[in-house]
Amino acid sequence: MEYLISPNGTVFIGPKINRCSEADTIYFYDYDLVEKDGGFYAAPGCIEEFSYIDELNYFVWVNYCDGTILFFEDDEDDVEWVGTCTITEPLQTDPYSFAYSDVEDLGYCSADGSYYYFYSIDLDDFTSNEIDDDVERVKAMFYNSEDEYVYGISSNTIYKIGEEVLEETYPLAEAVDLNDNFNRDDDYILNEDDGFLYLPITDDEGYINSKKILKVKLSNGDNELISTGLSYQKSIQVIFPNKGFSLFGKSLAWYADKQNLFCGQMYFSNSTLITTHAHSRTLTGDWDWISFPCMPRLGNEGFGSEDLLEELNSLPDELTLETREFGQMQYLSYDNPYWDTDDIPYLISTQGYKYNSDPTGSQSLDVTGVVLDPATPIQLSSSYENWIGYFLEYPLDPEDAFVRVWDKLTRISTHDWTMVKINGRWVWASTITPIDYGDGLIVTVSEDCELIWDYASEPAENFAYPSPEYYSYQEKAEYTPFYFEMDSMTGVTEIGLTVNDSCVGAAVVEPGDSIVEVNAYLAGMPSGVPIEVETWNGYKSAGIGSEKYSVVNPYTKKRISRKVYTGERKAFYIISFKAGENPLESPVVVLQPPSPNPFSYSTLCSFVLKHSATLSLSVHDLRGNKVSTLMTGTRPEGYYEAGWTGTDASGNHVKNGIYIIRLSVDDRIILNEKVVFIR
């Protein structure tokens, strides 16, 4: 049976057979298969092809036996025959295929008589005009709205027609078997977005044959043969006593949204997937947070990391890719010409990565592949950071993207921003960019759960943060977010953070911002150095002394006027420009309590002495007895660190157990920390 469903809800249906009949009838139904009009009878007649002209609401019946093409006007209530075009040369010829050019308001058809022909058809009076008779048999035609030409497909040639002239002929690299692949006249795929035509090719190798795809660029006729690497059984005639069976069917199907081409392999009852979907991205090489949602693989299977990254244009002399899997850091490196992919042999689309290169600079990565199914789950663990990839092809705001696990999230970090949940309340900047296709993220959760990106949400409006003009800094693999509360600050256009007069992070303050996030890139900075706050108002910069801002305790909301030092290793800071409390000034800032804890070999603590003072750093057992002295005496202002190796004052190892490391400054106990020693 041949059928066609029109935009007006009409189902056109009729029998299609491989021999000419004395007469044929087509029928018209609505969607509920209630007859819309009586059947239309043509004698002689047979069905070669159905077509439809959207612009005119014309249903088209190509009647091969009678040398005619019949036109019917289709509306929501009925179907009415409006005219018949009889194809002549001047003798009758038999039409094979039809296409309509809306820019010319002309129909075109292919036909055969004593030769093979192209005709144009005037749709006002349904008369035909011969265009060219020096062509091969053409069984399929189509109109390409992108270049406004009509095309015809023969076994060896693509014909390009416009303004009733045969404009171009493109020879094919492989012959199209019209009797096999084109037992369905629509067994081809036109991708108007990229201007390519895809044709199924049968490579005869006996009873079992290899199915291939021929890719034709319509702008110039360039051919490329794509081998599928699988086999199929082509349409054959199987003879049983008194019965005959013919295997008909389409070889190709097209999923336009994902730009995936499917090729049926009938012998093994499977299909081959060929993708034309391309993902192009630009990397800076300056610690990009990325994922790889589009790769030449199926499902969430991995794809070779070296094979994909070698496609970088241009490939830098050195590069690093890192990720965290099951709590363990993994690294990939390239130092021209050597690759080290032992940790990351394959790239996974659900995984997030950080990418850095030397030299930095614009690098393009163009990948043709399959986009991961949006319903693919990502397992999140509460035991460690989860480095994940975002693979929806449109941006989402975080509360939409994570809606299914929102209550279980405790932290979300992207390249540009971090959100932290404290006592059930989120801390984040006033303005954050949406999560976008190909982003890498790091998240933590309160309990193990399964994340599925919420592909049902409406896309967010994408935008980028403006770059600071006054301050400049070098991004690194990690950052510490500083959240500045701006409700008491006016006239500021940029905020910068400096260490030893070197900027380590900055952000633009936009009108209406109540909280501005400044990310501090502190890796490689010496510990114990104050992190200074500066502002820029468009004309001059100004340092903000610690007496003019306060550090907010996120749990108690208390504001404490104090400096922040490198090496404190806090996950984030909330800074208010409102005055804070001035507690009894501590002479010490403890940067790192004893770590690791428990320990087997040694544990280390570090601190900053704000001014010259007498200090004592010692180890005691739980009864208060001193076990060892790590540091004592009057020391000048500065940064200090000391370690304990689990030995007493005589250098002998102590017993396994709990001990106390005590730091006193000017006879005032500053630190009293329990540690566990296990040999």
C-alpha positions as CSV (number, residue, x, y, z in Angstrom):
1,M,0.0,0.0,0.0
2,E,1.1,3.6,-0.6
3,Y,-0.2,6.2,1.7
4,L,0.2,9.9,2.6
5,I,-1.2,11.9,5.5
6,S,-1.8,15.6,4.7
7,P,-1.5,18.6,7.0
8,N,-5.3,18.9,6.9
9,G,-5.7,15.4,8.4
10,T,-6.5,13.5,5.2
11,V,-5.2,10.0,4.8
12,F,-4.6,9.1,1.1
13,I,-4.2,5.4,0.6
14,G,-4.1,3.0,-2.4
15,P,-2.6,-0.3,-3.5
16,K,0.9,-0.1,-5.0
17,I,2.0,-3.2,-7.0
18,N,5.0,-4.1,-9.2
19,R,3.0,-4.5,-12.4
20,C,0.7,-2.2,-14.3
21,S,-3.0,-2.8,-13.8
22,E,-6.0,-2.0,-15.9
23,A,-7.3,0.4,-13.2
24,D,-6.6,1.6,-9.7
25,T,-8.5,3.4,-7.0
26,I,-7.3,5.7,-4.2
27,Y,-9.3,6.4,-1.0
28,F,-9.6,9.4,1.2
29,Y,-10.0,9.1,5.0
30,D,-9.8,11.4,8.1
31,Y,-7.5,10.5,11.1
32,D,-10.2,8.3,12.5
33,L,-10.3,6.3,9.2
34,V,-13.8,7.6,8.5
35,E,-14.1,7.9,4.7
36,K,-13.8,11.6,3.8
37,D,-14.8,11.3,0.2
38,G,-15.6,8.5,-2.1
39,G,-12.7,6.7,-3.8
40,F,-11.2,8.1,-7.0
41,Y,-11.1,5.6,-9.8
42,A,-8.6,5.8,-12.7
43,A,-8.5,3.5,-15.7
44,P,-5.9,2.7,-16.8
45,G,-4.0,3.5,-13.6
46,C,-1.4,2.4,-11.1
47,I,0.2,4.2,-8.2
48,E,3.9,5.2,-8.7
49,E,4.1,7.9,-6.1
50,F,2.1,10.1,-3.8
51,S,3.2,13.7,-3.1
52,Y,1.8,16.8,-1.5
53,I,2.1,20.6,-2.2
54,D,1.8,22.3,1.2
55,E,1.5,25.8,-0.3
56,L,-1.5,24.9,-2.5
57,N,-3.0,22.1,-0.4
58,Y,-2.7,19.9,-3.4
59,F,-2.5,16.1,-3.2
60,V,-0.5,14.7,-6.1
61,W,-1.0,11.2,-7.6
62,V,1.8,10.1,-10.1
63,N,-0.1,7.6,-12.3
64,Y,2.6,5.7,-14.2
65,C,0.5,3.5,-16.4
66,D,-1.7,6.3,-17.8
67,G,1.1,8.8,-18.3
68,T,-0.7,11.3,-16.1
69,I,-0.3,13.2,-12.9
70,L,-3.5,13.9,-11.0
71,F,-4.0,16.8,-8.7
72,F,-6.6,17.0,-5.9
73,E,-7.4,20.0,-3.7
74,D,-7.4,18.9,0.0
75,D,-9.2,20.8,2.8
76,E,-10.5,19.8,6.2
77,D,-13.9,18.8,4.9
78,D,-13.4,17.2,1.5
79,V,-11.1,16.3,-1.3
80,E,-11.8,17.5,-4.9
81,W,-10.0,16.6,-8.1
82,V,-8.8,19.8,-9.8
83,G,-6.9,18.7,-12.8
84,T,-4.8,16.2,-14.7
85,C,-1.5,16.7,-16.4
86,T,-0.8,14.3,-19.3
87,I,2.9,14.0,-20.0
88,T,3.7,13.9,-23.7
89,E,6.9,14.0,-25.8
90,P,4.6,14.6,-28.0
91,L,3.7,10.9,-27.5
92,Q,2.6,9.7,-24.1
93,T,5.4,9.1,-21.5
94,D,5.2,7.5,-18.1
95,P,6.0,9.7,-15.1
96,Y,8.1,8.3,-12.2
97,S,8.4,11.1,-9.7
98,F,7.2,14.6,-8.9
99,A,8.6,17.7,-7.0
100,Y,7.2,21.2,-6.5
101,S,9.3,24.4,-6.5
102,D,7.5,27.0,-4.4
103,V,9.8,29.8,-5.5
104,E,8.8,29.2,-9.2
105,D,5.3,27.9,-8.5
106,L,6.0,25.0,-10.9
107,G,5.9,21.3,-10.7
108,Y,8.6,19.1,-12.1
109,C,8.5,15.4,-13.0
110,S,10.7,12.7,-14.5
111,A,9.3,10.3,-17.1
112,D,10.2,7.8,-19.7
113,G,9.1,7.2,-23.2
114,S,11.5,6.5,-26.1
115,Y,14.0,8.4,-23.8
116,Y,14.2,9.6,-20.3
117,Y,12.9,13.2,-19.7
118,F,12.4,16.0,-17.3
119,Y,9.2,18.1,-17.5
120,S,8.0,21.2,-15.9
121,I,4.2,21.5,-15.1
122,D,2.2,24.6,-15.1
123,L,-0.2,24.3,-12.1
124,D,-2.6,26.8,-13.5
125,D,-3.6,24.8,-16.6
126,F,-1.8,21.5,-15.9
127,T,0.2,21.6,-19.1
128,S,3.7,20.1,-19.3
129,N,6.9,21.4,-21.0
130,E,9.8,19.2,-21.9
131,I,13.1,20.3,-20.3
132,D,15.8,17.7,-21.3
133,D,15.8,14.3,-22.8
134,D,19.5,13.5,-22.4
135,V,19.3,12.0,-18.9
136,E,19.2,8.7,-17.2
137,R,16.1,7.1,-15.7
138,V,15.2,9.2,-12.6
139,K,13.0,7.6,-10.1
140,A,13.1,10.1,-7.2
141,M,12.9,13.9,-7.1
142,F,12.9,16.5,-4.3
143,Y,12.9,20.3,-3.8
144,N,15.6,21.8,-1.6
145,S,14.3,25.0,0.0
146,E,17.7,26.1,1.1
147,D,19.1,26.6,-2.5
148,E,15.7,26.7,-4.2
149,Y,16.5,24.0,-6.7
150,V,14.8,20.7,-7.7
151,Y,16.9,17.6,-7.8
152,G,16.5,14.2,-9.5
153,I,18.3,11.0,-8.5
154,S,19.3,8.3,-11.1
155,S,21.6,5.3,-10.7
156,N,24.7,7.2,-11.5
157,T,23.9,10.9,-11.4
158,I,22.3,13.7,-9.4
159,Y,20.5,16.3,-11.6
160,K,20.0,19.9,-10.5
161,I,17.1,21.8,-12.1
162,G,16.0,25.5,-11.8
163,E,13.9,27.9,-13.9
164,E,13.0,25.1,-16.3
165,V,16.7,24.5,-17.1
166,L,18.9,21.5,-16.2
167,E,21.6,23.5,-14.4
168,E,24.1,20.8,-13.2
169,T,24.8,17.1,-13.3
170,Y,26.8,15.5,-10.5
171,P,28.2,12.0,-11.2
172,L,28.0,9.6,-8.3
173,A,31.0,7.7,-6.9
174,E,28.9,4.5,-6.5
175,A,25.9,3.4,-8.5
176,V,22.5,3.5,-6.8
177,D,20.6,0.3,-7.3
178,L,17.2,1.7,-8.2
179,N,15.6,-1.8,-8.2
180,D,16.8,-2.4,-4.7
181,N,17.2,0.7,-2.6
182,F,14.5,2.6,-4.6
183,N,11.7,0.2,-4.4
184,R,10.6,3.0,-2.1
185,D,10.8,6.3,-4.0
186,D,11.5,8.2,-0.8
187,D,14.5,6.1,0.3
188,Y,16.9,8.9,0.6
189,I,17.6,11.5,3.2
190,L,18.0,15.3,2.6
191,N,19.5,17.3,5.4
192,E,18.7,20.9,4.4
193,D,20.6,22.3,7.4
194,D,24.0,21.2,6.1
195,G,23.1,20.7,2.4
196,F,23.9,17.0,2.2
197,L,22.0,14.2,0.5
198,Y,22.4,10.6,1.8
199,L,21.7,7.6,-0.5
200,P,21.8,3.9,0.3
201,I,24.3,1.9,-1.7
202,T,24.3,-1.9,-2.1
203,D,27.7,-3.5,-2.4
204,D,26.9,-6.9,-4.0
205,E,28.9,-9.7,-2.5
206,G,26.7,-12.7,-3.2
207,Y,23.7,-13.6,-1.1
208,I,24.7,-11.4,1.8
209,N,25.6,-7.8,0.9
210,S,27.1,-4.8,2.6
211,K,25.0,-1.7,3.0
212,K,26.8,1.6,2.6
213,I,25.8,5.3,2.6
214,L,26.8,7.8,-0.2
215,K,27.0,11.4,1.1
216,V,26.6,14.0,-1.6
217,K,27.2,17.7,-1.1
218,L,24.5,19.5,-3.1
219,S,26.4,22.8,-3.6
220,N,29.1,21.1,-5.7
221,G,28.3,17.4,-6.1
222,D,31.3,16.2,-3.9
223,N,30.7,12.5,-3.0
224,E,31.9,10.6,0.1
225,L,31.2,6.9,0.7
226,I,30.5,6.0,4.3
227,S,30.9,2.3,5.0
228,T,28.7,1.0,7.8
229,G,30.9,-2.1,8.5
230,L,27.7,-4.3,8.8
231,S,25.9,-6.5,6.5
232,Y,22.3,-7.0,5.5
233,Q,20.2,-9.1,3.1
234,K,18.9,-7.0,0.2
235,S,15.4,-7.2,-1.1
236,I,15.0,-10.6,-2.7
237,Q,12.3,-12.7,-4.2
238,V,11.7,-15.9,-2.2
239,I,9.6,-18.5,-4.1
240,F,7.4,-21.0,-2.3
241,P,4.9,-23.3,-4.0
242,N,2.1,-21.2,-5.4
243,K,3.2,-18.1,-3.4
244,G,5.6,-15.2,-3.9
245,F,7.0,-12.9,-1.3
246,S,8.9,-9.7,-2.0
247,L,10.8,-7.9,0.8
248,F,10.1,-4.1,0.4
249,G,11.1,-1.4,2.8
250,K,13.0,1.8,3.5
251,S,16.7,1.5,4.1
252,L,17.2,4.9,5.7
253,A,15.5,6.9,8.5
254,W,16.5,10.4,9.8
255,Y,16.2,11.8,13.3
256,A,16.5,15.5,12.5
257,D,16.7,16.8,16.1
258,K,19.9,14.8,16.8
259,Q,21.1,14.6,13.1
260,N,21.3,10.8,13.3
261,L,20.9,8.6,10.2
262,F,19.8,5.0,10.6
263,C,20.5,2.4,8.0
264,G,18.5,-0.8,8.1
265,Q,20.5,-4.0,7.9
266,M,17.7,-6.5,7.1
267,Y,19.6,-9.8,7.2
268,F,20.7,-9.5,10.8
269,S,17.6,-7.6,11.9
270,N,19.6,-4.6,13.1
271,S,20.5,-1.1,12.0
272,T,23.5,1.1,11.6
273,L,23.7,4.5,13.1
274,I,25.5,7.2,11.2
275,T,25.6,10.6,12.9
276,T,26.1,14.0,11.2
277,H,25.7,15.9,14.4
278,A,28.7,18.1,15.1
279,H,29.6,19.9,18.3
280,S,32.1,22.7,17.9
281,R,33.5,24.4,20.9
282,T,36.3,26.9,21.7
283,L,38.7,26.2,24.6
284,T,40.9,28.8,26.2
285,G,43.4,26.3,27.7
286,D,43.2,28.3,30.9
287,W,41.5,25.7,33.2
288,D,38.3,25.2,31.2
289,W,35.7,23.2,33.1
290,I,34.3,20.9,30.4
291,S,32.5,17.7,29.5
292,F,32.2,15.8,26.3
293,P,28.5,15.3,25.5
294,C,29.0,14.5,21.8
295,M,31.4,11.7,20.8
296,P,31.4,9.0,18.1
297,R,30.1,6.3,20.4
298,L,26.8,4.8,21.5
299,G,25.2,5.4,24.8
300,N,27.5,6.4,27.6
301,E,30.3,4.3,26.3
302,G,33.7,5.8,26.6
303,F,35.7,7.1,23.6
304,G,39.5,7.2,23.4
305,S,40.8,10.3,25.1
306,E,43.9,10.6,22.9
307,D,41.9,10.0,19.7
308,L,39.5,12.8,20.6
309,L,42.0,15.4,22.0
310,E,44.3,15.0,19.0
311,E,41.5,16.7,17.0
312,L,42.3,20.0,18.9
313,N,43.0,22.8,16.5
314,S,45.7,23.7,17.1
315,L,47.1,20.9,19.4
316,P,49.2,22.7,22.0
317,D,52.7,21.5,22.9
318,E,51.5,20.6,26.4
319,L,48.1,19.9,27.9
320,T,46.6,18.5,31.1
321,L,43.2,17.0,31.7
322,E,42.1,16.0,35.2
323,T,39.0,14.6,36.9
324,R,38.0,12.9,40.1
325,E,36.4,9.4,40.0
326,F,35.2,7.7,43.1
327,G,37.1,10.2,45.2
328,Q,40.4,9.7,43.5
329,M,42.1,12.3,41.3
330,Q,43.0,11.1,37.8
331,Y,45.3,12.9,35.3
332,L,46.0,12.8,31.6
333,S,48.9,14.7,30.1
334,Y,50.5,15.4,26.7
335,D,54.0,16.7,26.3
336,N,54.7,16.7,22.5
337,P,54.9,14.1,21.2
338,Y,54.1,11.8,24.2
339,W,50.7,11.0,25.6
340,D,50.1,9.7,29.1
341,T,46.5,8.4,29.2
342,D,46.9,5.6,31.8
343,D,44.5,7.3,34.3
344,I,42.0,8.5,31.7
345,P,42.1,6.2,28.7
346,Y,38.5,7.0,27.8
347,L,36.3,10.1,28.1
348,I,32.8,9.6,29.5
349,S,30.0,12.0,28.7
350,T,28.6,12.0,32.3
351,Q,32.0,12.9,33.7
352,G,33.3,16.5,34.3
353,Y,36.9,17.5,33.5
354,K,39.3,20.4,33.9
355,Y,41.5,21.2,30.9
356,N,44.7,23.3,30.8
357,S,47.3,23.8,28.1
358,D,50.6,25.5,27.5
359,P,50.5,27.7,25.6
360,T,47.0,28.9,26.4
361,G,44.9,30.5,23.7
362,S,41.9,29.8,21.6
363,Q,41.7,26.2,20.6
364,S,38.8,24.7,18.6
365,L,37.5,21.2,19.1
366,D,35.1,19.9,16.5
367,V,33.5,16.5,17.2
368,T,31.0,14.7,15.0
369,G,29.2,12.2,17.1
370,V,26.1,11.1,19.0
371,V,24.7,13.3,21.8
372,L,24.0,11.4,25.0
373,D,20.4,10.5,25.8
374,P,19.1,13.3,28.0
375,A,17.5,10.7,30.3
376,T,20.9,9.1,31.1
377,P,21.3,8.9,34.9
378,I,24.4,10.1,36.9
379,Q,25.1,8.4,40.2
380,L,26.0,10.9,43.0
381,S,27.8,9.8,46.1
382,S,27.8,11.5,49.5
383,S,31.3,10.2,50.3
384,Y,33.2,12.5,47.9
385,E,33.0,15.3,45.3
386,N,31.2,14.3,42.1
387,W,32.7,15.7,38.9
388,I,29.9,15.5,36.4
389,G,29.1,16.6,32.8
390,Y,26.1,18.5,31.5
391,F,24.8,17.1,28.2
392,L,21.5,18.8,27.5
393,E,21.7,20.8,24.3
394,Y,20.3,24.0,25.9
395,P,21.1,26.0,29.1
396,L,19.2,25.6,32.3
397,D,19.3,27.5,35.6
398,P,20.7,25.3,38.4
399,E,17.4,25.0,40.3
400,D,15.8,23.7,37.1
401,A,18.7,21.5,36.0
402,F,19.0,19.8,39.5
403,V,15.3,19.9,40.4
404,R,15.1,16.1,41.0
405,V,17.9,16.2,43.6
406,W,17.7,19.8,44.8
407,D,17.0,18.9,48.4
408,K,20.0,16.6,48.6
409,L,22.5,19.0,47.2
410,T,25.0,20.7,49.5
411,R,27.3,22.4,47.0
412,I,27.4,23.2,43.2
413,S,30.6,24.5,41.6
414,T,31.1,25.6,38.0
415,H,34.0,27.4,36.3
416,D,32.4,30.7,37.1
417,W,30.4,30.3,40.4
418,T,29.8,28.2,43.4
419,M,26.6,27.7,45.5
420,V,26.8,26.4,49.0
421,K,23.9,25.3,51.3
422,I,24.3,26.3,54.9
423,N,21.6,25.2,57.5
424,G,19.2,24.5,54.6
425,R,19.8,28.0,53.0
426,W,21.7,28.5,49.8
427,V,24.5,31.1,49.6
428,W,25.1,32.3,46.1
429,A,25.7,35.4,44.0
430,S,22.8,37.7,42.9
431,T,23.5,36.7,39.3
432,I,24.7,33.4,38.1
433,T,25.1,32.1,34.6
434,P,23.0,29.1,33.5
435,I,24.6,25.6,33.2
436,D,25.3,25.1,29.5
437,Y,25.9,22.3,27.1
438,G,29.4,20.8,27.5
439,D,30.0,22.3,31.0
440,G,31.8,20.4,33.7
441,L,30.6,20.7,37.3
442,I,31.5,19.6,40.8
443,V,28.7,18.8,43.2
444,T,28.4,17.3,46.7
445,V,25.3,15.8,48.2
446,S,24.0,14.8,51.7
447,E,23.0,11.3,50.6
448,D,23.6,9.0,47.7
449,C,21.2,9.7,44.9
450,E,20.6,9.5,41.1
451,L,20.6,12.7,39.0
452,I,18.8,13.0,35.7
453,W,19.0,16.4,34.2
454,D,15.5,17.9,34.0
455,Y,15.1,17.9,30.2
456,A,11.5,18.9,30.6
457,S,12.3,22.4,31.9
458,E,12.2,25.5,29.7
459,P,15.6,26.6,28.5
460,A,17.2,29.5,30.4
461,E,18.4,32.7,28.7
462,N,22.2,32.3,28.3
463,F,24.7,35.0,29.1
464,A,28.3,35.4,30.2
465,Y,29.8,37.4,33.1
466,P,31.5,40.6,32.0
467,S,35.3,40.6,32.5
468,P,36.9,43.1,34.8
469,E,38.7,45.9,33.1
470,Y,40.9,47.2,35.8
471,Y,42.0,44.0,37.5
472,S,43.7,41.0,35.8
473,Y,44.6,37.7,37.3
474,Q,45.6,34.1,36.4
475,E,43.0,31.4,36.7
476,K,44.1,28.1,38.3
477,A,42.6,24.6,38.8
478,E,40.8,25.6,42.0
479,Y,39.4,28.7,43.6
480,T,37.9,29.8,46.9
481,P,34.7,31.8,46.6
482,F,34.4,35.1,48.5
483,Y,30.7,36.3,48.7
484,F,30.6,40.1,49.2
485,E,27.4,41.6,50.6
486,M,26.9,44.8,48.8
487,D,23.9,46.4,50.5
488,S,26.1,49.0,52.3
489,M,28.5,49.7,49.4
490,T,27.8,52.1,46.6
491,G,29.8,53.5,43.6
492,V,31.9,50.3,43.2
493,T,32.3,48.8,39.7
494,E,34.9,46.1,40.4
495,I,36.1,44.2,43.5
496,G,39.6,42.7,43.5
497,L,41.5,40.4,45.9
498,T,45.3,40.7,46.2
499,V,48.1,38.8,47.9
500,N,51.5,40.5,48.1
501,D,50.2,43.2,45.7
502,S,49.3,40.5,43.1
503,C,45.7,40.2,42.1
504,V,44.3,36.7,42.7
505,G,40.7,37.3,41.6
506,A,38.2,40.0,40.7
507,A,34.6,40.5,39.6
508,V,32.5,43.2,38.1
509,V,29.7,44.8,40.3
510,E,26.6,45.4,38.2
511,P,23.6,47.6,39.2
512,G,21.3,45.8,41.6
513,D,23.8,43.2,42.8
514,S,23.3,42.4,46.4
515,I,25.9,39.6,46.6
516,V,28.9,39.5,44.3
517,E,31.1,36.4,44.1
518,V,34.9,36.9,43.7
519,N,36.8,33.7,43.1
520,A,40.3,33.7,44.6
521,Y,42.9,31.6,42.9
522,L,45.3,30.9,45.7
523,A,47.3,27.9,44.6
524,G,51.0,28.5,44.8
525,M,50.6,31.4,47.2
526,P,52.6,31.2,50.5
527,S,50.6,30.5,53.5
528,G,50.0,33.1,56.2
529,V,49.8,36.2,53.9
530,P,46.8,38.6,54.3
531,I,44.3,38.6,51.4
532,E,43.6,42.2,50.8
533,V,40.4,43.7,49.5
534,E,40.4,46.5,46.9
535,T,37.6,48.3,45.0
536,W,37.6,50.2,41.7
537,N,35.0,52.9,41.0
538,G,35.8,53.5,37.4
539,Y,38.4,56.3,38.2
540,K,40.6,55.0,41.0
541,S,41.2,52.0,43.2
542,A,41.1,51.9,46.9
543,G,42.3,49.4,49.5
544,I,39.7,48.4,52.1
545,G,41.2,47.8,55.5
546,S,40.1,44.9,57.7
547,E,38.5,47.5,60.0
548,K,36.1,48.5,57.2
549,Y,34.7,45.0,56.5
550,S,33.8,41.9,58.5
551,V,33.9,38.2,57.9
552,V,30.5,36.6,58.4
553,N,30.1,33.3,60.3
554,P,27.7,31.4,58.0
555,Y,26.3,29.4,60.8
556,T,25.8,32.1,63.5
557,K,25.6,35.1,61.2
558,K,28.0,37.0,63.4
559,R,30.2,39.5,61.7
560,I,33.8,39.6,62.9
561,S,36.3,42.3,61.9
562,R,39.4,40.5,61.0
563,K,41.8,39.8,58.1
564,V,41.7,36.7,56.0
565,Y,45.0,34.8,55.4
566,T,46.2,32.5,52.7
567,G,46.4,28.9,54.0
568,E,43.2,29.1,56.1
569,R,41.7,26.4,53.8
570,K,38.1,27.4,54.4
571,A,35.7,26.4,51.7
572,F,34.3,29.9,51.2
573,Y,34.0,33.3,52.9
574,I,31.1,35.7,53.3
575,I,32.4,39.3,53.5
576,S,30.2,42.2,54.7
577,F,31.1,45.9,54.3
578,K,29.2,46.5,57.5
579,A,31.2,46.9,60.8
580,G,31.7,43.7,62.7
581,E,32.4,42.8,66.3
582,N,35.9,43.3,67.6
583,P,36.6,40.4,69.9
584,L,39.6,40.2,72.1
585,E,42.4,40.4,69.5
586,S,43.9,37.0,69.1
587,P,47.7,37.1,68.5
588,V,47.4,34.0,66.3
589,V,45.5,32.9,63.2
590,V,45.4,29.1,63.1
591,L,45.6,28.1,59.4
592,Q,45.6,24.4,59.7
593,P,44.7,22.3,62.8
594,P,46.8,19.1,63.0
595,S,46.4,17.1,59.8
596,P,46.2,14.3,58.9
597,N,44.2,13.1,61.9
598,P,44.3,10.2,62.7
599,F,47.9,9.7,61.6
600,S,50.6,7.0,61.5
601,Y,53.8,8.8,60.6
602,S,53.4,12.6,61.2
603,T,50.8,15.3,61.6
604,L,51.3,19.0,60.7
605,C,49.7,22.2,62.0
606,S,50.4,25.8,60.8
607,F,49.6,29.2,62.1
608,V,50.3,33.0,61.7
609,L,51.8,34.9,64.6
610,K,50.5,38.5,64.2
611,H,53.2,40.1,66.4
612,S,56.2,39.1,68.4
613,A,55.1,36.9,71.3
614,T,56.2,34.0,73.6
615,L,54.7,30.8,72.4
616,S,54.6,27.1,73.3
617,L,53.5,24.3,71.0
618,S,53.4,21.0,72.9
619,V,51.9,17.5,73.0
620,H,50.1,16.1,76.0
621,D,48.4,12.8,76.9
622,L,44.8,12.7,78.1
623,R,45.9,13.1,81.8
624,G,47.6,16.4,80.9
625,N,51.2,15.1,81.1
626,K,53.5,16.7,78.6
627,V,54.8,14.2,76.1
628,S,56.8,16.4,73.8
629,T,57.6,20.0,73.0
630,L,57.4,21.0,69.4
631,M,58.2,24.7,69.6
632,T,58.9,27.2,72.4
633,G,60.3,30.7,73.1
634,T,59.8,34.2,71.9
635,R,59.2,34.4,68.1
636,P,58.8,37.3,65.8
637,E,55.7,38.0,63.6
638,G,55.3,35.5,60.8
639,Y,54.1,32.2,59.5
640,Y,55.0,29.0,61.3
641,E,54.4,25.3,60.9
642,A,55.4,22.3,63.0
643,G,54.9,18.6,62.9
644,W,54.8,15.7,65.4
645,T,56.0,12.3,64.4
646,G,54.4,10.4,67.4
647,T,57.5,10.4,69.6
648,D,58.2,11.6,73.1
649,A,60.9,14.0,74.4
650,S,63.4,11.1,74.2
651,G,62.6,10.3,70.6
652,N,60.8,7.0,71.4
653,H,57.5,6.2,69.8
654,V,54.5,6.7,72.0
655,K,51.7,4.1,72.4
656,N,48.7,4.2,70.0
657,G,46.0,6.5,71.4
658,I,44.5,10.0,71.7
659,Y,46.8,12.9,72.4
660,I,46.4,16.7,72.6
661,I,48.4,19.3,70.7
662,R,48.3,22.6,72.6
663,L,49.3,26.0,71.3
664,S,49.8,28.8,73.9
665,V,50.8,32.4,73.1
666,D,51.8,34.7,76.0
667,D,50.4,32.0,78.4
668,R,47.0,32.1,76.7
669,I,45.8,28.7,75.3
670,I,44.9,29.3,71.6
671,L,44.6,25.7,70.4
672,N,43.8,22.5,72.2
673,E,43.3,19.9,69.5
674,K,42.9,16.1,69.9
675,V,44.8,13.8,67.5
676,V,44.8,10.1,67.1
677,F,48.1,8.2,66.7
678,I,47.9,4.8,65.1
679,R,51.1,2.9,64.1
